Amino acid sequence: MATGEIDVKPLRLSMPVLRKWVALRLPVRWPTGLPTSPEIDQCARGAPPAAFATDLALLLSLVEQVASAPALDGHPHPVFGRMSKAEWLRWAHLHLDHHLRQFGA
């Protein structure tokens, strides 16, 4: 989604600028259990977990892709709207941290 490889429909939620500011700037943990967009839902897209080593290598590759993607600046997020490259990188860091905490990593 961040690199534009998967097109995700925007969610029409109120106050996207405030939501983005809170999510990216305030030092609070993100809530668990929020539904994800169907376009990026791992189970709905038929991508169940595979072997740990393979999944880890894919994750590291995707993190590198996002970090080096030239087209991040201005690319829209489905909840927060248009984001700068710095905002996308902050989002990626917080999002990955959120999921790693879910698994106790």
C-alpha positions in Angstrom: 0.0 0.0 0.0 2.7 2.5 1.0 4.6 2.0 -2.3 1.5 2.1 -4.4 1.8 -1.6 -5.5 -1.6 -2.3 -3.9 -4.4 0.2 -4.5 -6.5 0.7 -1.3 -9.8 2.6 -1.4 -9.9 5.6 1.0 -12.0 5.3 4.0 -14.3 8.3 4.5 -13.7 9.0 8.2 -14.1 12.4 9.9 -11.0 14.5 10.8 -8.3 12.7 8.8 -5.7 15.4 9.6 -6.4 15.2 13.3 -6.3 11.4 13.2 -3.0 11.4 11.3 -1.5 13.9 13.8 -2.6 11.8 16.8 -1.5 8.5 15.3 1.9 9.7 14.1 2.9 12.2 16.8 1.4 11.3 20.2 3.4 8.8 22.3 0.5 6.3 22.7 0.2 2.7 21.6 -2.1 2.1 18.7 -5.3 0.2 19.6 -5.6 -3.5 18.7 -8.5 -5.1 16.9 -9.2 -2.4 14.4 -10.4 -3.8 11.0 -8.0 -3.5 8.1 -8.9 -2.7 4.5 -9.9 -5.8 2.5 -7.3 -5.0 -0.1 -4.5 -5.5 2.4 -6.1 -8.2 4.6 -3.6 -11.0 4.6 -6.2 -13.8 5.1 -8.7 -12.3 2.6 -6.0 -12.0 0.0 -5.0 -15.7 0.3 -1.6 -15.1 1.9 -1.6 -17.2 5.0 1.6 -17.5 7.0 4.3 -19.7 5.6 7.6 -20.8 6.9 9.0 -18.3 9.5 12.4 -17.8 7.7 10.7 -17.2 4.4 8.2 -14.7 5.9 10.9 -12.9 7.8 13.0 -12.5 4.6 9.9 -11.1 2.8 9.2 -8.7 5.6 12.8 -7.4 5.6 12.6 -7.0 1.8 9.3 -5.1 2.1 10.7 -2.8 4.8 13.7 -2.0 2.6 11.3 -1.3 -0.3 9.3 1.2 1.7 12.4 2.9 3.1 13.8 3.4 -0.4 10.6 4.1 -2.3 11.0 7.3 -4.3 7.2 7.8 -4.8 6.1 7.9 -1.1 5.9 11.7 -1.0 2.2 12.7 -1.4 1.0 9.1 -1.8 -2.4 8.8 -0.1 -3.1 6.7 3.0 -6.7 5.3 3.2 -7.3 6.8 6.6 -4.9 9.8 6.9 -5.0 11.1 3.3 -1.9 12.4 1.5 1.3 11.9 3.5 4.8 13.1 3.1 7.7 10.6 2.8 8.7 11.4 6.4 5.1 10.7 7.5 5.0 7.4 5.6 8.3 6.3 7.2 7.0 7.3 10.6 3.8 5.4 9.9 5.8 2.3 8.8 7.9 2.4 11.9 4.8 2.7 14.2 2.8 0.1 12.3 5.6 -2.5 12.4 6.2 -1.8 16.1 2.4 -2.2 16.7 2.4 -5.6 15.1 5.6 -6.8 16.7 4.2 -5.8 20.2 1.1 -7.9 19.4 3.4 -11.0 19.1 5.6 -10.1 22.1 8.6 -9.3 20.0 
